[in-house]
Amino acid sequence: MKRPHLVHFLAIKTDEFLAIKASVTMKENLATTGDDRDLSVARFPIQEFRLLRSDDFGIKIVALDSNHREIFRKTYDSDSFGNFSFKIPLSEGLKEVQVLQVYEIKKRPGLELNLGTFIPLFISGAKRLVVCDFDKTLVDTRFSSTREMVTSLTRPLEYFPTVHESVRIFKSYIEEGHHPFILSASPHFYEDAMRDWLYKNGIYTAGIFLKDYRKVFSLWEGDLTPKDLKLQGLYKLGHLLDILTMTGIPDELVLMGDNFESDPIIYLTLSKILCDDIDPWALWNKLKNHDIFQLTAKQNGQFLNKMYHLHNMSTRQKNTRRQVRPKVTIYIRKKFPEDTVTVPDFWRDKVSLIKSFDAQSNPPEIMNAQ
């Protein structure tokens, strides 16, 4: 029987809400799952190219407490690509949730197909997060030529050089109790290959946020457009806002990226949103004409909505907890040892947050072969 399958499922429980991000596809769209997969062999991205197919689904979330008693159930519909993103306010009863059961209810009316049982990630009290870019920060991937693009699709990510200093910094914050997240502009079907690389490098609990290329080529959604294949400003800052919407405003936030594209400006922009008492509309008027932010009218509205939502969360938290502004630290990997991180005038008051580091890696041998 053809049946739905969870591509990924991330549930985060805070003191105020339960946030869920998930994606569902049909199992035949996956190259290898369960008993069919040799766990000793790393996957490579092109194996999951069928995830470019899309469909809509419905799921039922059942929440259980520590005694496995049901305390909540509700159904949700996906977007046209099978993606879910929603938050559930924690009433008195829901604060006891320990386990989530997930069922698909739409593909075969009358049948509830079990997709799995999950334990939410608990983030309570002081929130400490570390968010790391993947390409050129943890792994020296290359996409500048057709040959390099084909290589990236047909090789496991362990084929590319690991940036060991970045891995060391990232893992050191995880060991200190920071909750890890991976942010990448790679296509969404890279997730399994990326997860294999993370597990091999001892990183087991990171939430992964990738670019859904199906949205780029959709005529109806408009969340991403073909220009966003190259421009990363909207995508990366948007997903940073999504992460903070799921976790709440952090007490400490560590951001890791590289100096190859736009990471310094994106991270400094987030620090302004979190740390400066500036109206989102006024901030956006400063940002929207910059080269890394080239938005359509629909994207403009969606992005402003996210900024206001985060601004309101920050304001409520300051009023209720009298919290000082978050401590933000930014690590930027330099392209060359002699490089310096330069930013336009508007961001220079925050440039002291940046700690640049030199982490060289050798190119893959096959790429250098003649």
C-alpha positions as CSV (number, residue, x, y, z in Angstrom):
1,M,0.0,0.0,0.0
2,K,1.3,3.4,-0.9
3,R,1.5,5.4,2.3
4,P,2.8,8.8,3.5
5,H,6.1,9.2,5.3
6,L,7.6,11.9,7.4
7,V,10.6,13.5,5.8
8,H,11.4,15.4,9.0
9,F,9.7,16.3,12.3
10,L,10.9,19.0,14.7
11,A,8.9,19.7,17.9
12,I,10.1,22.3,20.4
13,K,8.4,22.8,23.8
14,T,9.0,26.0,25.7
15,D,7.3,27.4,28.8
16,E,4.6,29.1,26.7
17,F,3.9,26.9,23.6
18,L,4.7,23.8,21.6
19,A,6.1,24.6,18.1
20,I,6.0,22.0,15.3
21,K,7.7,22.0,11.9
22,A,7.3,18.9,9.7
23,S,7.3,17.7,6.1
24,V,5.4,14.7,4.7
25,T,5.8,12.9,1.3
26,M,4.8,9.6,-0.2
27,K,7.2,6.8,0.8
28,E,7.9,5.9,-2.8
29,N,9.5,9.3,-3.2
30,L,12.3,8.3,-0.9
31,A,15.3,6.4,-2.1
32,T,15.9,4.2,1.0
33,T,14.1,4.0,4.3
34,G,14.0,1.8,7.3
35,D,15.2,-1.8,6.7
36,D,16.1,-1.1,3.1
37,R,18.9,1.2,4.0
38,D,22.6,0.3,4.7
39,L,23.4,2.5,7.7
40,S,27.1,2.1,7.0
41,V,26.9,3.9,3.7
42,A,26.5,7.7,3.7
43,R,23.7,9.0,1.4
44,F,24.3,11.6,-1.2
45,P,21.8,14.3,-2.3
46,I,20.7,13.2,-5.7
47,Q,19.3,9.9,-4.2
48,E,16.4,12.0,-2.8
49,F,15.7,14.0,-6.0
50,R,12.1,12.7,-6.0
51,L,11.4,14.9,-3.0
52,L,10.9,17.6,-5.7
53,R,7.5,16.1,-6.1
54,S,4.8,17.7,-3.9
55,D,1.4,17.0,-2.5
56,D,-0.8,18.1,0.3
57,F,-1.5,16.1,3.5
58,G,-3.3,16.2,6.8
59,I,-1.9,15.1,10.1
60,K,-3.4,14.5,13.6
61,I,-1.2,15.3,16.6
62,V,-1.9,13.3,19.8
63,A,-0.1,14.5,22.9
64,L,0.5,12.1,25.8
65,D,1.7,12.9,29.4
66,S,4.3,10.9,31.3
67,N,1.7,8.3,32.2
68,H,0.8,7.9,28.5
69,R,-2.6,9.5,29.0
70,E,-4.0,11.5,26.1
71,I,-4.1,15.2,26.9
72,F,-4.5,16.8,23.5
73,R,-5.5,15.9,19.9
74,K,-6.0,18.1,16.9
75,T,-5.7,17.9,13.1
76,Y,-3.7,20.2,10.8
77,D,-3.5,20.7,7.0
78,S,-0.2,21.1,5.1
79,D,0.6,23.6,2.4
80,S,0.7,22.4,-1.2
81,F,4.2,21.0,-0.7
82,G,3.4,18.8,2.3
83,N,5.0,21.2,4.8
84,F,3.6,22.0,8.3
85,S,4.5,24.9,10.6
86,F,2.3,25.8,13.6
87,K,2.3,26.5,17.3
88,I,0.1,25.2,20.1
89,P,-0.3,27.4,23.2
90,L,0.3,25.4,26.4
91,S,-2.8,25.3,28.6
92,E,-2.5,23.9,32.1
93,G,-3.1,20.3,30.8
94,L,-0.8,20.6,27.8
95,K,2.2,21.6,30.0
96,E,2.5,18.0,31.0
97,V,3.1,16.8,27.4
98,Q,6.0,14.3,27.1
99,V,5.3,12.4,23.9
100,L,3.7,13.2,20.5
101,Q,2.1,10.7,18.2
102,V,1.6,11.7,14.6
103,Y,-0.9,10.3,12.1
104,E,-1.7,11.1,8.5
105,I,-5.4,11.3,8.0
106,K,-6.0,12.7,4.5
107,K,-4.6,10.3,1.9
108,R,-6.9,7.4,2.8
109,P,-10.1,8.8,4.3
110,G,-11.2,6.8,7.3
111,L,-7.7,5.5,8.0
112,E,-5.2,7.1,10.4
113,L,-1.7,6.0,9.3
114,N,0.8,6.2,12.1
115,L,3.9,8.3,11.0
116,G,5.8,7.9,14.3
117,T,6.1,8.8,17.9
118,F,8.4,11.7,19.0
119,I,9.7,13.4,22.1
120,P,9.7,17.2,21.9
121,L,12.9,19.2,22.4
122,F,12.4,20.9,25.8
123,I,13.7,24.5,26.0
124,S,12.8,26.1,29.3
125,G,14.3,28.7,31.6
126,A,17.3,30.4,30.2
127,K,17.3,29.9,26.4
128,R,20.7,29.4,24.7
129,L,20.9,28.7,21.0
130,V,23.7,28.2,18.5
131,V,22.7,28.5,14.8
132,C,25.3,27.5,12.2
133,D,25.4,27.8,8.4
134,F,26.4,24.6,6.7
135,D,28.0,25.2,3.3
136,K,31.5,26.8,3.6
137,T,31.2,27.1,7.3
138,L,31.1,23.4,8.5
139,V,31.9,21.8,5.1
140,D,33.8,23.4,2.3
141,T,31.3,22.6,-0.4
142,R,31.6,24.2,-3.9
143,F,29.0,25.1,-6.4
144,S,30.6,27.7,-8.7
145,S,30.8,25.5,-11.8
146,T,28.7,22.8,-13.5
147,R,31.2,20.2,-12.6
148,E,31.3,21.1,-9.0
149,M,27.4,21.2,-8.9
150,V,27.2,17.7,-10.3
151,T,29.9,16.5,-7.8
152,S,28.0,18.0,-4.9
153,L,24.8,16.1,-6.0
154,T,26.5,12.7,-6.6
155,R,28.9,12.5,-3.6
156,P,28.3,12.1,0.1
157,L,29.0,15.4,2.0
158,E,31.9,13.7,3.8
159,Y,33.7,13.8,0.4
160,F,34.2,17.6,0.8
161,P,36.7,19.0,3.3
162,T,35.5,19.5,6.8
163,V,36.2,22.9,8.4
164,H,37.4,21.5,11.7
165,E,37.7,24.8,13.5
166,S,34.1,25.6,12.8
167,V,33.0,22.1,14.0
168,R,35.1,22.6,17.1
169,I,33.4,25.9,17.9
170,F,29.9,24.6,17.1
171,K,30.3,21.5,19.3
172,S,31.8,23.5,22.2
173,Y,28.6,25.5,22.4
174,I,26.5,22.4,22.3
175,E,28.5,20.9,25.1
176,E,27.9,24.2,27.1
177,G,24.1,23.6,26.8
178,H,23.2,25.6,23.7
179,H,20.5,24.1,21.5
180,P,21.9,23.6,17.9
181,F,20.3,24.5,14.6
182,I,21.7,24.2,11.1
183,L,20.8,26.8,8.5
184,S,21.6,26.1,4.8
185,A,20.6,27.4,1.4
186,S,21.0,23.9,0.0
187,P,17.9,22.2,-1.6
188,H,15.5,20.5,0.8
189,F,16.4,17.1,-0.5
190,Y,19.9,17.5,1.0
191,E,18.6,16.8,4.5
192,D,19.3,13.0,4.7
193,A,22.9,13.5,3.4
194,M,23.4,16.4,5.8
195,R,22.1,14.4,8.7
196,D,24.5,11.6,7.9
197,W,27.4,14.0,8.0
198,L,26.2,15.6,11.3
199,Y,25.9,12.2,12.9
200,K,29.4,11.1,11.7
201,N,30.8,14.3,13.3
202,G,29.0,13.7,16.6
203,I,26.2,16.3,16.2
204,Y,23.0,14.5,16.9
205,T,20.2,16.9,17.9
206,A,20.4,19.8,15.5
207,G,17.2,21.0,13.8
208,I,17.9,21.5,10.1
209,F,16.4,24.4,8.0
210,L,16.9,24.1,4.2
211,K,15.6,25.9,1.1
212,D,12.5,24.3,-0.4
213,Y,13.2,24.6,-4.1
214,R,9.7,23.6,-5.0
215,K,8.6,27.0,-3.8
216,V,11.1,28.7,-6.2
217,F,9.4,27.2,-9.2
218,S,5.8,27.4,-8.0
219,L,3.5,29.8,-9.9
220,W,1.1,30.1,-7.1
221,E,2.9,30.3,-3.7
222,G,5.3,33.2,-4.3
223,D,7.2,32.6,-1.1
224,L,10.4,32.2,-3.1
225,T,11.1,33.2,-6.8
226,P,13.9,32.2,-9.2
227,K,16.0,35.2,-8.1
228,D,16.1,33.5,-4.6
229,L,18.2,30.7,-6.1
230,K,21.2,33.1,-5.9
231,L,20.1,35.7,-3.3
232,Q,20.2,34.4,0.3
233,G,19.1,37.4,2.3
234,L,15.3,36.8,2.4
235,Y,15.7,33.0,2.9
236,K,18.3,33.0,5.6
237,L,17.0,35.9,7.7
238,G,13.5,34.6,7.3
239,H,14.5,31.2,8.7
240,L,16.4,32.8,11.5
241,L,13.1,34.5,12.4
242,D,11.3,31.2,12.1
243,I,13.8,29.5,14.5
244,L,13.3,32.2,17.1
245,T,9.5,32.1,16.7
246,M,9.7,28.4,17.5
247,T,12.0,28.7,20.5
248,G,11.2,32.2,21.9
249,I,13.6,35.0,22.4
250,P,16.9,33.6,23.6
251,D,19.0,34.8,26.5
252,E,22.1,33.9,24.5
253,L,22.4,33.5,20.7
254,V,25.5,32.4,18.8
255,L,25.5,32.7,15.0
256,M,28.1,31.1,12.8
257,G,28.6,31.7,9.1
258,D,31.2,32.6,6.5
259,N,32.4,35.7,4.6
260,F,31.7,34.3,1.2
261,E,28.3,35.7,0.7
262,S,25.9,37.7,2.9
263,D,26.1,36.1,6.4
264,P,27.6,39.1,8.2
265,I,24.9,41.5,7.1
266,I,22.1,38.9,7.8
267,Y,23.4,38.1,11.3
268,L,23.9,41.8,12.2
269,T,20.4,42.6,11.0
270,L,19.0,39.9,13.3
271,S,21.0,41.5,16.2
272,K,19.4,44.8,15.5
273,I,16.0,43.3,15.6
274,L,16.7,41.6,18.9
275,C,18.8,44.3,20.6
276,D,17.7,47.7,19.4
277,D,14.5,49.5,20.2
278,I,13.7,50.1,16.6
279,D,10.3,49.8,14.9
280,P,10.3,46.9,12.3
281,W,9.0,49.2,9.6
282,A,11.7,51.7,10.1
283,L,14.3,48.9,10.1
284,W,12.9,47.3,7.0
285,N,13.0,50.7,5.1
286,K,16.7,50.6,5.8
287,L,17.1,47.0,4.6
288,K,14.9,46.6,1.6
289,N,17.0,48.5,-0.9
290,H,20.2,46.5,-0.1
291,D,21.4,44.1,-2.8
292,I,20.8,40.9,-0.7
293,F,17.1,41.9,-0.1
294,Q,15.3,42.1,-3.4
295,L,11.7,41.3,-2.6
296,T,8.4,41.0,-4.4
297,A,5.3,42.7,-3.0
298,K,4.1,39.4,-1.5
299,Q,7.5,38.7,0.1
300,N,7.6,42.2,1.5
301,G,4.4,41.6,3.4
302,Q,5.3,38.1,4.6
303,F,8.7,39.3,5.8
304,L,7.4,42.4,7.6
305,N,4.8,40.1,9.3
306,K,7.6,37.9,10.7
307,M,9.6,40.9,11.9
308,Y,6.6,42.4,13.7
309,H,5.8,39.0,15.3
310,L,9.3,38.7,16.7
311,H,9.3,42.3,17.8
312,N,6.1,41.7,19.7
313,M,7.4,38.5,21.3
314,S,10.5,40.4,22.4
315,T,8.4,43.3,23.8
316,R,6.1,40.9,25.8
317,Q,9.1,39.0,27.2
318,K,10.8,42.2,28.3
319,N,7.6,43.4,30.0
320,T,6.9,40.1,31.8
321,R,10.4,38.9,32.7
322,R,12.3,42.3,32.7
323,Q,14.9,40.5,30.7
324,V,18.0,42.3,29.5
325,R,18.7,42.3,25.8
326,P,19.9,38.9,24.4
327,K,23.7,38.3,24.3
328,V,24.5,37.9,20.6
329,T,27.9,36.5,19.4
330,I,28.7,36.1,15.7
331,Y,31.5,33.9,14.3
332,I,32.5,34.5,10.7
333,R,34.9,32.3,8.8
334,K,37.2,34.3,6.6
335,K,37.7,33.3,3.0
336,F,41.4,34.2,3.2
337,P,43.7,34.8,6.2
338,E,44.2,38.4,5.3
339,D,40.4,39.1,4.9
340,T,38.6,41.5,7.1
341,V,34.8,41.6,7.6
342,T,33.4,44.8,6.1
343,V,29.8,46.0,6.3
344,P,27.9,49.1,5.1
345,D,27.5,52.1,7.5
346,F,24.0,51.0,8.8
347,W,25.5,47.8,10.4
348,R,28.8,49.2,11.7
349,D,27.5,49.9,15.2
350,K,27.1,46.1,15.7
351,V,30.3,45.0,14.0
352,S,32.0,44.5,17.4
353,L,29.7,41.4,17.9
354,I,31.7,39.6,15.1
355,K,34.6,37.3,15.9
356,S,36.3,36.4,12.6
357,F,38.4,33.3,12.4
358,D,40.7,31.7,9.8
359,A,39.8,28.0,9.0
360,Q,41.5,26.8,5.9
361,S,40.7,23.5,4.2
362,N,42.2,21.6,1.3
363,P,40.1,21.0,-1.9
364,P,39.0,17.4,-2.7
365,E,41.6,15.5,-4.6
366,I,39.2,14.5,-7.4
367,M,38.3,18.1,-8.0
368,N,42.0,18.9,-8.6
369,A,42.5,15.9,-10.8
370,Q,43.2,16.7,-14.4
